[in-house]
Amino acid sequence: VSVREAKVGHFDQVISAIDAMMKTLRDEDAADIAKRDQCKEEYKKVNSTIANVQWLIKKNQAAIDKLERLIESLDEEKAKTIQAIQEVEAQIAAMTQQRKDENQAFKNAKKEDQDAI
């Protein structure tokens, strides 16, 4: 009986060491799985963030392009308006000069008429 107990006792230690090792391996496996799941979740979040940022960049670039075209259009319109103002100012100056010349001619003709009387 003591021989059996010695053998059984010796295997009990080996079996308990194996059980402890199995528990440690299961715990490590569970920790690895949890870490893997965490990494997958972070990877999904990073990919989602990247996709969102890329979409925002594309959207903002489209808005920038639209505003640049608007600026070009407004610059062209401004140049045309400035040209039109300059033309009108030149016409006003010419009309003013013509009015002065005609007024002077009228005054001269009136004076000649009065001198003739």
Secondary structure, 3 states (H helix, E strand, C coil): CHHHHHHHHHHHHHHHHHHHHHHHHHHHHHHHHHHHHHHHHHHHHHHHHHHHHHHHHHHHHHHHHHHHHHHHHHHHHHHHHHHHHHHHHHHHHHHHHHHHHHHHHHHHHHHHHHHHC
